[in-house]
Amino acid sequence: MNCLEFRRVVLEEPQQLSPALAEHKQQCKECLRYYTQLQEQEALLMEALAVPVPDDLAAKIMLQCSFDQTSDQEVTETEPTIVPLKSKSKTFRQFIGGFAVAASVMMGVVFWQAHLNSEQQQLTEMFVQHMEHEAHSLVLEEPIPVGRVGFTLNNVGIKAMAELANVTYAANCVIEDKMVAHLVVKTDKGPVTVLLMPHKQFGDEFAEEAKQWQVALNNMKQGSVAFIGPKSLNMEPIQQQVMQSVDVLQI
Ligand SMILES: [Zn+2]
């Protein structure tokens, strides 16, 4: 244990001293002084933080504000120019001002949320449109060869780590100027379209619905994967299977 190590550790955990630290503290005068000073600072800090707050503080503040409001009104009627009361009315205005700031922050959060939702809704519609554009892919019954699936994935820099079962369609398409791998996986409750887009990161993962479809977006190491399936279907097993079976090679 050297001095540097001692100081680093006691700075992180000033309250707990391991045997090795205690031993070093006994042997090194400089570090002993450092440690003592640190303990004193800690104690001061704890003291400063431990300010007792009366239980009824919130009630008192509310009461004070209502008084301020009343006296403000009285003053305007009788003696509008008295200085001390004027400053009280300022307190009330500050109080209301605080509410206004809080309210505007809340509104900002709400609008941001709405903005995010509309963005996800737009993506959902785009994915559904892409799928419907290749509607023929949804009615295929025969699984295609594993090699063909691997080839389609490889074209966009994705390696198949495990065999994807029941793939009935595999094509390379373009979404927003980037080449993607478009697969359809057959399930007994309907086809699930999988759009693997290693060149496109669409932000947060989400699950949305549009018409009779549900759309889920998952993120890979690089890029995103969109799953589009009938609303009645539990897509999770397919999402899991696909996410575990693919790996992005190089971008
Ligand atoms: Zn496509």
py3Dmol code that shows the C-alpha trace and the ligand (Angstrom):
import py3Dmol

protein = """\
ATOM      1  CA  MET A   1       0.000   0.000   0.000  1.00  0.00           C
ATOM      2  CA  ASN A   2       1.500   3.323  -1.050  1.00  0.00           C
ATOM      3  CA  CYS A   3       0.383   6.842  -0.127  1.00  0.00           C
ATOM      4  CA  LEU A   4      -1.375   7.463  -3.434  1.00  0.00           C
ATOM      5  CA  GLU A   5      -3.391   4.272  -3.146  1.00  0.00           C
ATOM      6  CA  PHE A   6      -4.214   5.035   0.509  1.00  0.00           C
ATOM      7  CA  ARG A   7      -5.531   8.506  -0.338  1.00  0.00           C
ATOM      8  CA  ARG A   8      -7.522   7.303  -3.315  1.00  0.00           C
ATOM      9  CA  VAL A   9      -9.297   4.646  -1.254  1.00  0.00           C
ATOM     10  CA  VAL A  10     -10.006   6.814   1.803  1.00  0.00           C
ATOM     11  CA  LEU A  11     -11.389   9.559  -0.451  1.00  0.00           C
ATOM     12  CA  GLU A  12     -13.885   7.077  -1.853  1.00  0.00           C
ATOM     13  CA  GLU A  13     -14.812   5.500   1.489  1.00  0.00           C
ATOM     14  CA  PRO A  14     -13.683   7.779   4.302  1.00  0.00           C
ATOM     15  CA  GLN A  15     -15.829   5.981   6.877  1.00  0.00           C
ATOM     16  CA  GLN A  16     -14.449   2.508   6.320  1.00  0.00           C
ATOM     17  CA  LEU A  17     -10.849   1.682   6.968  1.00  0.00           C
ATOM     18  CA  SER A  18      -9.626  -1.750   5.975  1.00  0.00           C
ATOM     19  CA  PRO A  19      -6.795  -3.369   8.001  1.00  0.00           C
ATOM     20  CA  ALA A  20      -4.303  -2.578   5.227  1.00  0.00           C
ATOM     21  CA  LEU A  21      -5.321   1.092   5.248  1.00  0.00           C
ATOM     22  CA  ALA A  22      -5.193   1.268   9.041  1.00  0.00           C
ATOM     23  CA  GLU A  23      -1.716  -0.204   8.982  1.00  0.00           C
ATOM     24  CA  HIS A  24      -0.509   2.339   6.423  1.00  0.00           C
ATOM     25  CA  LYS A  25      -2.062   5.170   8.429  1.00  0.00           C
ATOM     26  CA  GLN A  26      -0.074   4.078  11.499  1.00  0.00           C
ATOM     27  CA  GLN A  27       3.185   3.952   9.584  1.00  0.00           C
ATOM     28  CA  CYS A  28       2.887   7.167   7.537  1.00  0.00           C
ATOM     29  CA  LYS A  29       2.615  10.494   9.316  1.00  0.00           C
ATOM     30  CA  GLU A  30       1.635  12.389   6.184  1.00  0.00           C
ATOM     31  CA  CYS A  31      -1.234  10.077   5.453  1.00  0.00           C
ATOM     32  CA  LEU A  32      -2.342  10.126   9.068  1.00  0.00           C
ATOM     33  CA  ARG A  33      -2.601  13.926   8.857  1.00  0.00           C
ATOM     34  CA  TYR A  34      -4.398  13.678   5.514  1.00  0.00           C
ATOM     35  CA  TYR A  35      -6.837  11.194   7.002  1.00  0.00           C
ATOM     36  CA  THR A  36      -7.497  13.319  10.093  1.00  0.00           C
ATOM     37  CA  GLN A  37      -8.200  16.383   7.964  1.00  0.00           C
ATOM     38  CA  LEU A  38     -10.509  14.364   5.773  1.00  0.00           C
ATOM     39  CA  GLN A  39     -12.422  13.118   8.815  1.00  0.00           C
ATOM     40  CA  GLU A  40     -12.796  16.695  10.082  1.00  0.00           C
ATOM     41  CA  GLN A  41     -14.137  17.861   6.719  1.00  0.00           C
ATOM     42  CA  GLU A  42     -16.550  14.935   6.671  1.00  0.00           C
ATOM     43  CA  ALA A  43     -17.797  15.799  10.137  1.00  0.00           C
ATOM     44  CA  LEU A  44     -18.336  19.448   9.141  1.00  0.00           C
ATOM     45  CA  LEU A  45     -20.190  18.389   6.035  1.00  0.00           C
ATOM     46  CA  MET A  46     -22.455  16.026   7.978  1.00  0.00           C
ATOM     47  CA  GLU A  47     -23.167  18.783  10.487  1.00  0.00           C
ATOM     48  CA  ALA A  48     -24.042  21.246   7.734  1.00  0.00           C
ATOM     49  CA  LEU A  49     -26.393  18.771   6.098  1.00  0.00           C
ATOM     50  CA  ALA A  50     -28.113  17.781   9.339  1.00  0.00           C
ATOM     51  CA  VAL A  51     -30.280  20.898   9.611  1.00  0.00           C
ATOM     52  CA  PRO A  52     -33.421  19.983  11.557  1.00  0.00           C
ATOM     53  CA  VAL A  53     -36.596  20.717   9.600  1.00  0.00           C
ATOM     54  CA  PRO A  54     -39.873  21.061  11.509  1.00  0.00           C
ATOM     55  CA  ASP A  55     -42.501  18.476  10.590  1.00  0.00           C
ATOM     56  CA  ASP A  56     -45.072  21.140   9.725  1.00  0.00           C
ATOM     57  CA  LEU A  57     -42.759  23.154   7.433  1.00  0.00           C
ATOM     58  CA  ALA A  58     -44.833  22.517   4.283  1.00  0.00           C
ATOM     59  CA  ALA A  59     -48.052  23.556   6.034  1.00  0.00           C
ATOM     60  CA  LYS A  60     -46.399  26.719   7.336  1.00  0.00           C
ATOM     61  CA  ILE A  61     -45.206  27.712   3.863  1.00  0.00           C
ATOM     62  CA  MET A  62     -48.659  27.197   2.395  1.00  0.00           C
ATOM     63  CA  LEU A  63     -50.218  29.224   5.213  1.00  0.00           C
ATOM     64  CA  GLN A  64     -47.694  32.029   4.754  1.00  0.00           C
ATOM     65  CA  CYS A  65     -48.472  32.187   1.059  1.00  0.00           C
ATOM     66  CA  SER A  66     -52.203  32.454   1.688  1.00  0.00           C
ATOM     67  CA  PHE A  67     -51.528  35.275   4.189  1.00  0.00           C
ATOM     68  CA  ASP A  68     -49.371  37.023   1.629  1.00  0.00           C
ATOM     69  CA  GLN A  69     -52.161  36.796  -0.889  1.00  0.00           C
ATOM     70  CA  THR A  70     -54.719  38.264   1.521  1.00  0.00           C
ATOM     71  CA  SER A  71     -52.476  41.063   2.759  1.00  0.00           C
ATOM     72  CA  ASP A  72     -51.538  41.859  -0.842  1.00  0.00           C
ATOM     73  CA  GLN A  73     -55.207  42.433  -1.665  1.00  0.00           C
ATOM     74  CA  GLU A  74     -55.803  44.492   1.499  1.00  0.00           C
ATOM     75  CA  VAL A  75     -52.808  46.663   0.810  1.00  0.00           C
ATOM     76  CA  THR A  76     -53.895  47.535  -2.715  1.00  0.00           C
ATOM     77  CA  GLU A  77     -57.177  48.791  -1.306  1.00  0.00           C
ATOM     78  CA  THR A  78     -55.781  50.844   1.617  1.00  0.00           C
ATOM     79  CA  GLU A  79     -52.069  51.609   1.609  1.00  0.00           C
ATOM     80  CA  PRO A  80     -50.578  50.539  -1.695  1.00  0.00           C
ATOM     81  CA  THR A  81     -47.177  52.177  -1.148  1.00  0.00           C
ATOM     82  CA  ILE A  82     -45.999  50.587   2.134  1.00  0.00           C
ATOM     83  CA  VAL A  83     -42.648  49.033   1.388  1.00  0.00           C
ATOM     84  CA  PRO A  84     -42.482  45.944   3.652  1.00  0.00           C
ATOM     85  CA  LEU A  85     -45.823  44.627   2.448  1.00  0.00           C
ATOM     86  CA  LYS A  86     -44.830  45.289  -1.122  1.00  0.00           C
ATOM     87  CA  SER A  87     -41.891  42.975  -0.663  1.00  0.00           C
ATOM     88  CA  LYS A  88     -44.290  40.367   0.674  1.00  0.00           C
ATOM     89  CA  SER A  89     -46.404  40.655  -2.444  1.00  0.00           C
ATOM     90  CA  LYS A  90     -43.226  40.038  -4.417  1.00  0.00           C
ATOM     91  CA  THR A  91     -42.784  36.802  -2.449  1.00  0.00           C
ATOM     92  CA  PHE A  92     -46.240  35.732  -3.562  1.00  0.00           C
ATOM     93  CA  ARG A  93     -45.483  36.654  -7.149  1.00  0.00           C
ATOM     94  CA  GLN A  94     -42.275  34.625  -6.925  1.00  0.00           C
ATOM     95  CA  PHE A  95     -44.329  31.753  -5.588  1.00  0.00           C
ATOM     96  CA  ILE A  96     -46.720  31.995  -8.539  1.00  0.00           C
ATOM     97  CA  GLY A  97     -43.739  32.482 -10.848  1.00  0.00           C
ATOM     98  CA  GLY A  98     -42.334  29.205  -9.528  1.00  0.00           C
ATOM     99  CA  PHE A  99     -45.569  27.496 -10.471  1.00  0.00           C
ATOM    100  CA  ALA A 100     -45.411  29.018 -13.936  1.00  0.00           C
ATOM    101  CA  VAL A 101     -41.870  27.724 -14.457  1.00  0.00           C
ATOM    102  CA  ALA A 102     -42.837  24.267 -13.181  1.00  0.00           C
ATOM    103  CA  ALA A 103     -45.888  24.256 -15.431  1.00  0.00           C
ATOM    104  CA  SER A 104     -43.876  25.234 -18.499  1.00  0.00           C
ATOM    105  CA  VAL A 105     -41.325  22.491 -17.762  1.00  0.00           C
ATOM    106  CA  MET A 106     -44.195  20.001 -17.499  1.00  0.00           C
ATOM    107  CA  MET A 107     -45.634  21.225 -20.795  1.00  0.00           C
ATOM    108  CA  GLY A 108     -42.220  20.811 -22.388  1.00  0.00           C
ATOM    109  CA  VAL A 109     -42.036  17.222 -21.182  1.00  0.00           C
ATOM    110  CA  VAL A 110     -45.540  16.509 -22.501  1.00  0.00           C
ATOM    111  CA  PHE A 111     -44.769  18.011 -25.929  1.00  0.00           C
ATOM    112  CA  TRP A 112     -41.463  16.117 -26.114  1.00  0.00           C
ATOM    113  CA  GLN A 113     -43.295  12.884 -25.313  1.00  0.00           C
ATOM    114  CA  ALA A 114     -45.887  13.636 -28.000  1.00  0.00           C
ATOM    115  CA  HIS A 115     -43.115  14.413 -30.465  1.00  0.00           C
ATOM    116  CA  LEU A 116     -41.407  11.082 -29.698  1.00  0.00           C
ATOM    117  CA  ASN A 117     -44.680   9.206 -30.041  1.00  0.00           C
ATOM    118  CA  SER A 118     -45.462  10.801 -33.384  1.00  0.00           C
ATOM    119  CA  GLU A 119     -41.968   9.909 -34.617  1.00  0.00           C
ATOM    120  CA  GLN A 120     -42.484   6.276 -33.585  1.00  0.00           C
ATOM    121  CA  GLN A 121     -45.920   6.314 -35.195  1.00  0.00           C
ATOM    122  CA  GLN A 122     -44.374   7.552 -38.449  1.00  0.00           C
ATOM    123  CA  LEU A 123     -41.736   4.804 -38.370  1.00  0.00           C
ATOM    124  CA  THR A 124     -44.443   2.235 -37.657  1.00  0.00           C
ATOM    125  CA  GLU A 125     -46.417   3.372 -40.689  1.00  0.00           C
ATOM    126  CA  MET A 126     -43.296   3.351 -42.860  1.00  0.00           C
ATOM    127  CA  PHE A 127     -42.455  -0.254 -41.887  1.00  0.00           C
ATOM    128  CA  VAL A 128     -46.035  -1.421 -42.445  1.00  0.00           C
ATOM    129  CA  GLN A 129     -46.085   0.313 -45.845  1.00  0.00           C
ATOM    130  CA  HIS A 130     -42.830  -1.373 -46.816  1.00  0.00           C
ATOM    131  CA  MET A 131     -44.244  -4.755 -45.837  1.00  0.00           C
ATOM    132  CA  GLU A 132     -47.526  -4.194 -47.687  1.00  0.00           C
ATOM    133  CA  HIS A 133     -45.563  -3.139 -50.762  1.00  0.00           C
ATOM    134  CA  GLU A 134     -44.181  -6.687 -50.832  1.00  0.00           C
ATOM    135  CA  ALA A 135     -47.498  -8.273 -49.878  1.00  0.00           C
ATOM    136  CA  HIS A 136     -46.714 -11.366 -51.960  1.00  0.00           C
ATOM    137  CA  SER A 137     -44.048 -12.221 -49.356  1.00  0.00           C
ATOM    138  CA  LEU A 138     -46.750 -12.816 -46.745  1.00  0.00           C
ATOM    139  CA  VAL A 139     -48.485 -15.679 -48.521  1.00  0.00           C
ATOM    140  CA  LEU A 140     -45.478 -17.899 -49.207  1.00  0.00           C
ATOM    141  CA  GLU A 141     -45.616 -21.291 -47.517  1.00  0.00           C
ATOM    142  CA  GLU A 142     -42.369 -23.079 -48.316  1.00  0.00           C
ATOM    143  CA  PRO A 143     -39.292 -22.406 -46.157  1.00  0.00           C
ATOM    144  CA  ILE A 144     -36.374 -21.232 -48.278  1.00  0.00           C
ATOM    145  CA  PRO A 145     -32.868 -22.775 -48.038  1.00  0.00           C
ATOM    146  CA  VAL A 146     -30.694 -21.702 -45.097  1.00  0.00           C
ATOM    147  CA  GLY A 147     -27.943 -20.643 -47.535  1.00  0.00           C
ATOM    148  CA  ARG A 148     -30.259 -18.166 -49.182  1.00  0.00           C
ATOM    149  CA  VAL A 149     -31.123 -16.576 -45.840  1.00  0.00           C
ATOM    150  CA  GLY A 150     -27.424 -16.383 -44.960  1.00  0.00           C
ATOM    151  CA  PHE A 151     -26.648 -14.778 -48.323  1.00  0.00           C
ATOM    152  CA  THR A 152     -29.333 -12.099 -47.835  1.00  0.00           C
ATOM    153  CA  LEU A 153     -28.035 -11.315 -44.343  1.00  0.00           C
ATOM    154  CA  ASN A 154     -24.423 -11.273 -45.503  1.00  0.00           C
ATOM    155  CA  ASN A 155     -25.219  -8.689 -48.152  1.00  0.00           C
ATOM    156  CA  VAL A 156     -25.906  -6.156 -45.390  1.00  0.00           C
ATOM    157  CA  GLY A 157     -23.015  -7.206 -43.140  1.00  0.00           C
ATOM    158  CA  ILE A 158     -24.922  -9.549 -40.853  1.00  0.00           C
ATOM    159  CA  LYS A 159     -23.765 -13.029 -39.910  1.00  0.00           C
ATOM    160  CA  ALA A 160     -26.308 -15.708 -39.018  1.00  0.00           C
ATOM    161  CA  MET A 161     -25.148 -17.212 -35.722  1.00  0.00           C
ATOM    162  CA  ALA A 162     -27.865 -19.841 -35.643  1.00  0.00           C
ATOM    163  CA  GLU A 163     -30.327 -21.189 -38.154  1.00  0.00           C
ATOM    164  CA  LEU A 164     -33.499 -19.141 -38.420  1.00  0.00           C
ATOM    165  CA  ALA A 165     -36.368 -21.601 -38.742  1.00  0.00           C
ATOM    166  CA  ASN A 166     -39.358 -21.212 -41.087  1.00  0.00           C
ATOM    167  CA  VAL A 167     -38.071 -18.315 -43.165  1.00  0.00           C
ATOM    168  CA  THR A 168     -40.271 -18.186 -46.274  1.00  0.00           C
ATOM    169  CA  TYR A 169     -38.925 -14.995 -47.861  1.00  0.00           C
ATOM    170  CA  ALA A 170     -35.527 -13.283 -47.956  1.00  0.00           C
ATOM    171  CA  ALA A 171     -34.693 -10.191 -49.989  1.00  0.00           C
ATOM    172  CA  ASN A 172     -32.433  -7.172 -49.873  1.00  0.00           C
ATOM    173  CA  CYS A 173     -34.421  -3.962 -50.063  1.00  0.00           C
ATOM    174  CA  VAL A 174     -33.716  -0.289 -49.545  1.00  0.00           C
ATOM    175  CA  ILE A 175     -35.173   1.668 -46.610  1.00  0.00           C
ATOM    176  CA  GLU A 176     -34.294   5.343 -46.356  1.00  0.00           C
ATOM    177  CA  ASP A 177     -31.377   4.940 -48.778  1.00  0.00           C
ATOM    178  CA  LYS A 178     -29.829   2.016 -46.883  1.00  0.00           C
ATOM    179  CA  MET A 179     -29.800  -1.624 -47.885  1.00  0.00           C
ATOM    180  CA  VAL A 180     -31.620  -3.898 -45.455  1.00  0.00           C
ATOM    181  CA  ALA A 181     -32.365  -7.604 -45.141  1.00  0.00           C
ATOM    182  CA  HIS A 182     -36.087  -8.308 -45.409  1.00  0.00           C
ATOM    183  CA  LEU A 183     -37.179 -11.698 -44.074  1.00  0.00           C
ATOM    184  CA  VAL A 184     -40.557 -13.291 -43.456  1.00  0.00           C
ATOM    185  CA  VAL A 185     -40.867 -15.933 -40.753  1.00  0.00           C
ATOM    186  CA  LYS A 186     -43.893 -18.186 -40.902  1.00  0.00           C
ATOM    187  CA  THR A 187     -45.736 -18.891 -37.635  1.00  0.00           C
ATOM    188  CA  ASP A 188     -48.998 -20.745 -37.016  1.00  0.00           C
ATOM    189  CA  LYS A 189     -50.676 -17.421 -36.203  1.00  0.00           C
ATOM    190  CA  GLY A 190     -49.464 -15.631 -39.327  1.00  0.00           C
ATOM    191  CA  PRO A 191     -46.346 -14.288 -41.002  1.00  0.00           C
ATOM    192  CA  VAL A 192     -43.878 -12.024 -39.176  1.00  0.00           C
ATOM    193  CA  THR A 193     -41.847  -9.653 -41.313  1.00  0.00           C
ATOM    194  CA  VAL A 194     -38.344  -8.930 -40.049  1.00  0.00           C
ATOM    195  CA  LEU A 195     -36.447  -5.928 -41.389  1.00  0.00           C
ATOM    196  CA  LEU A 196     -32.791  -6.050 -40.350  1.00  0.00           C
ATOM    197  CA  MET A 197     -31.282  -2.604 -40.771  1.00  0.00           C
ATOM    198  CA  PRO A 198     -27.667  -2.618 -39.527  1.00  0.00           C
ATOM    199  CA  HIS A 199     -27.032   0.737 -41.235  1.00  0.00           C
ATOM    200  CA  LYS A 200     -29.966   2.435 -39.562  1.00  0.00           C
ATOM    201  CA  GLN A 201     -30.305   3.264 -35.878  1.00  0.00           C
ATOM    202  CA  PHE A 202     -33.807   4.572 -35.252  1.00  0.00           C
ATOM    203  CA  GLY A 203     -33.340   5.579 -31.623  1.00  0.00           C
ATOM    204  CA  ASP A 204     -35.272   4.089 -28.727  1.00  0.00           C
ATOM    205  CA  GLU A 205     -36.856   0.669 -28.919  1.00  0.00           C
ATOM    206  CA  PHE A 206     -40.656   0.714 -29.097  1.00  0.00           C
ATOM    207  CA  ALA A 207     -43.799  -1.282 -29.769  1.00  0.00           C
ATOM    208  CA  GLU A 208     -46.661   0.324 -31.695  1.00  0.00           C
ATOM    209  CA  GLU A 209     -49.783  -0.693 -33.560  1.00  0.00           C
ATOM    210  CA  ALA A 210     -51.081   0.361 -36.967  1.00  0.00           C
ATOM    211  CA  LYS A 211     -54.230  -1.010 -38.630  1.00  0.00           C
ATOM    212  CA  GLN A 212     -54.267  -4.779 -38.049  1.00  0.00           C
ATOM    213  CA  TRP A 213     -50.504  -4.859 -37.449  1.00  0.00           C
ATOM    214  CA  GLN A 214     -48.175  -4.515 -34.525  1.00  0.00           C
ATOM    215  CA  VAL A 215     -44.650  -3.218 -35.004  1.00  0.00           C
ATOM    216  CA  ALA A 216     -41.743  -3.613 -32.599  1.00  0.00           C
ATOM    217  CA  LEU A 217     -38.328  -2.029 -32.983  1.00  0.00           C
ATOM    218  CA  ASN A 218     -35.267  -3.569 -31.367  1.00  0.00           C
ATOM    219  CA  ASN A 219     -31.714  -2.274 -31.443  1.00  0.00           C
ATOM    220  CA  MET A 220     -28.748  -4.416 -32.403  1.00  0.00           C
ATOM    221  CA  LYS A 221     -25.099  -3.802 -31.563  1.00  0.00           C
ATOM    222  CA  GLN A 222     -25.306  -1.545 -34.590  1.00  0.00           C
ATOM    223  CA  GLY A 223     -28.549  -0.592 -36.279  1.00  0.00           C
ATOM    224  CA  SER A 224     -32.104  -1.656 -35.658  1.00  0.00           C
ATOM    225  CA  VAL A 225     -34.488  -4.523 -36.414  1.00  0.00           C
ATOM    226  CA  ALA A 226     -38.188  -3.988 -37.056  1.00  0.00           C
ATOM    227  CA  PHE A 227     -40.715  -6.794 -36.539  1.00  0.00           C
ATOM    228  CA  ILE A 228     -44.146  -6.518 -38.137  1.00  0.00           C
ATOM    229  CA  GLY A 229     -46.811  -9.102 -37.362  1.00  0.00           C
ATOM    230  CA  PRO A 230     -50.559  -9.504 -36.914  1.00  0.00           C
ATOM    231  CA  LYS A 231     -51.916  -7.868 -33.739  1.00  0.00           C
ATOM    232  CA  SER A 232     -53.164 -11.213 -32.415  1.00  0.00           C
ATOM    233  CA  LEU A 233     -49.657 -12.707 -32.395  1.00  0.00           C
ATOM    234  CA  ASN A 234     -47.163 -12.818 -29.544  1.00  0.00           C
ATOM    235  CA  MET A 235     -44.046 -11.649 -31.389  1.00  0.00           C
ATOM    236  CA  GLU A 236     -41.680 -11.944 -28.457  1.00  0.00           C
ATOM    237  CA  PRO A 237     -40.419 -15.486 -29.170  1.00  0.00           C
ATOM    238  CA  ILE A 238     -39.552 -14.490 -32.755  1.00  0.00           C
ATOM    239  CA  GLN A 239     -37.929 -11.259 -31.597  1.00  0.00           C
ATOM    240  CA  GLN A 240     -35.806 -13.248 -29.167  1.00  0.00           C
ATOM    241  CA  GLN A 241     -34.940 -15.907 -31.712  1.00  0.00           C
ATOM    242  CA  VAL A 242     -33.861 -13.372 -34.322  1.00  0.00           C
ATOM    243  CA  MET A 243     -31.936 -11.152 -31.911  1.00  0.00           C
ATOM    244  CA  GLN A 244     -30.016 -14.179 -30.635  1.00  0.00           C
ATOM    245  CA  SER A 245     -29.346 -15.562 -34.108  1.00  0.00           C
ATOM    246  CA  VAL A 246     -27.781 -12.591 -35.832  1.00  0.00           C
ATOM    247  CA  ASP A 247     -24.643 -10.616 -35.360  1.00  0.00           C
ATOM    248  CA  VAL A 248     -23.576  -7.440 -37.130  1.00  0.00           C
ATOM    249  CA  LEU A 249     -20.222  -8.080 -38.779  1.00  0.00           C
ATOM    250  CA  GLN A 250     -18.810  -4.821 -40.022  1.00  0.00           C
ATOM    251  CA  ILE A 251     -20.243  -1.465 -40.937  1.00  0.00           C
TER     252      ILE A 251
END
"""
ligand_1 = """\
1
ZN
Zn -38.484 -5.226 -48.417
"""
view = py3Dmol.view(width=600, height=400)
view.addModel(protein, "pdb")
view.setStyle({"model": 0}, {"cartoon": {"style": "trace"}})
view.addModel(ligand_1, "xyz")
view.setStyle({"model": 1}, {"stick": {}})
view.zoomTo()
view.show()
